[in-house]
Amino acid sequence: MSGIANFDSARLFLAAIPDTGTAARIHRLAGVLKRAHQFNGKLIEPERLHVSLFFLGGLPEPDIRAACAAAAEVRMEPFEVLFDRTASFRGKGDSRPFVLVGDNGLQRLISFRRMLGDVMMRKGLRKVANTNFAPHVTLLYDARAVEEYPVEPICWTVNEFVLIRSLRGHDCLARWSLDARSVA
């Protein structure tokens, strides 16, 4: 985390990211669904696919450091996530997110985020550690909206979470491994 003051914090967030193979599979599915739903929006590139955990944009450097310290304290075994539906979320204007969602296959992710949020609150980041969370992977943005639709389940094991700066791409600024050996 050296040089933390040298970057724009406006687009920083903590996220869980799929492995490369799963990201490619999600991207292929998104392409099929884009054609099927006649969307015009541009697909999110495989290397940018993620589940946002906490938005850290606009925070001063000490708060970003506190969020990173909180991330380093979280101990949890790796866990699986499973997304089995697509849906359109509300968006601003003509920019509605078309996303992967799920229910039962995301309980461990929800628990992990709650645990991370609790540690962030203890570090004084109450405003950042909000409890609103709708786990999803954004596939594209489009003016059109579609109803929820089942898809072949997409799953992966979350082995780590990352701090991402989003600008013209995604720069991974820090990584924290989930490790069964570190759980007491």
Secondary structure, DSSP 4 states (H G I P E B T S, - for coil): -TTGGGS-GGGEEEEE---HHHHHHHHHHHHHHHHHHT--SPBPPGGG--EEEEE-TT--HHHHHHHHHHHHH-----EEEEEEEEEEPP-BTTBEEEEEE-SGGGHHHHHHHHHHHHHHHHTT-TTTS-S-----EEEEEES-----EEEEEEEEEE-EEEEEEESSSEEEEEEEE--GGG--
